[in-house]
């Protein structure tokens, strides 16, 4: 673990399955500080997706952009995992959210997640 608690800023930061072998292993050995108990009744697929999507979006919104209530946030690729997380987190942070995506289905999901305004980025035909 890094001194500042920002492992992803370390030069030697790596992820199992991305930078190191073992992502498809049946059993994995990791340091105890990397273990978080799973809540009862939560699907394993959701638990697997949370760190990648929500922590990335959290860091972008609250640590890099430092959004505040009442500000406007534009979420590009609003139908992606990080995009859908960003919509929800920005709304929880009190922001007005503009969601941009390339299909009406993705924009429908963005609206249900809290997007205030929608931009269809699909190319138009002449």
C-alpha positions in Angstrom: 0.0 0.0 0.0 1.2 3.5 -0.8 2.2 5.9 2.0 -0.6 8.3 1.0 -3.3 5.7 0.4 -3.3 6.4 -3.3 -2.1 3.1 -4.7 -3.1 3.9 -8.3 -0.6 6.9 -8.3 2.3 4.6 -7.5 4.8 3.7 -10.3 4.5 0.0 -9.6 0.7 -0.1 -9.3 -0.8 -3.1 -11.0 -4.0 -5.0 -11.2 -4.4 -8.7 -11.1 -5.7 -9.8 -14.6 -4.6 -6.6 -16.3 -0.9 -6.1 -15.4 -0.3 -9.4 -13.6 -1.4 -13.0 -14.2 -4.2 -14.5 -12.1 -7.4 -12.8 -13.1 -9.0 -16.1 -14.1 -7.7 -18.1 -11.1 -10.0 -20.0 -8.9 -8.2 -18.8 -5.8 -6.1 -15.6 -5.4 -3.8 -14.6 -2.6 -3.9 -10.8 -1.8 -2.9 -8.6 1.1 -5.5 -8.4 3.9 -6.0 -4.7 3.3 -7.3 -5.5 -0.1 -10.2 -7.5 1.3 -13.7 -6.0 1.7 -16.5 -8.2 3.0 -19.3 -8.6 0.4 -22.8 -7.6 1.6 -25.4 -10.3 1.7 -27.6 -10.6 -1.3 -25.5 -8.6 -3.7 -24.7 -10.4 -7.0 -21.0 -11.2 -7.5 -21.0 -9.6 -11.0 -22.1 -6.3 -9.5 -19.4 -6.6 -6.8 -16.8 -7.2 -9.4 -17.8 -4.1 -11.4 -18.0 -1.6 -8.6 -14.3 -0.9 -7.9 -13.5 -0.3 -11.6 -16.5 1.8 -12.5 -17.4 3.7 -9.3 -13.9 4.3 -8.0 -12.8 5.6 -11.4 -15.9 7.9 -11.6 -15.5 9.0 -8.0 -11.8 10.0 -8.5 -12.6 11.9 -11.7 -15.6 13.8 -10.2 -14.6 14.5 -6.6 -10.8 14.3 -6.5 -9.8 15.7 -9.9 -12.7 17.9 -11.0 -13.8 18.6 -7.4 -17.4 19.2 -8.3 -19.7 21.0 -6.0 -23.5 21.1 -5.6 -25.2 23.2 -8.3 -22.4 22.7 -10.9 -23.0 21.2 -14.3 -21.3 17.9 -15.3 -21.1 16.6 -18.8 -20.8 12.8 -18.9 -19.5 11.5 -22.3 -20.1 7.8 -23.1 -22.9 7.9 -20.6 -23.9 4.4 -21.5 -20.6 2.9 -20.4 -19.8 1.5 -17.0 -17.9 4.5 -15.8 -20.4 6.8 -17.5 -23.4 5.3 -15.7 -21.4 5.5 -12.4 -20.5 9.1 -13.1 -24.2 10.1 -13.7 -25.2 8.6 -10.3 -22.3 10.0 -8.4 -22.6 13.5 -9.9 -26.3 13.6 -9.0 -25.5 12.5 -5.4 -23.0 15.3 -5.4 -25.8 17.8 -6.3 -24.7 18.5 -9.8 -26.9 19.0 -12.9 -26.0 16.2 -15.3 -25.8 16.3 -19.1 -25.4 12.8 -20.5 -24.1 12.2 -24.0 -24.5 8.8 -25.7 -24.9 7.3 -29.2 -28.3 5.4 -28.9 -31.7 6.2 -27.5 -31.5 3.1 -25.3 -28.4 4.4 -23.6 -29.9 7.8 -23.2 -33.1 6.2 -21.7 -30.9 4.5 -19.1 -29.0 7.7 -18.4 -32.3 9.5 -17.7 -33.4 6.7 -15.3 -30.1 7.1 -13.5 -30.7 10.8 -13.0 -29.4 12.7 -16.0 -31.1 16.1 -16.4 -30.3 16.6 -20.1 -29.5 14.2 -22.9 -27.4 14.6 -26.0 -27.7 12.1 -28.8 -24.2 11.7 -30.4 -25.2 9.2 -33.1 -24.0 10.4 -36.5 -26.7 11.7 -38.7 -27.2 10.6 -42.3 -27.8 13.0 -45.1 
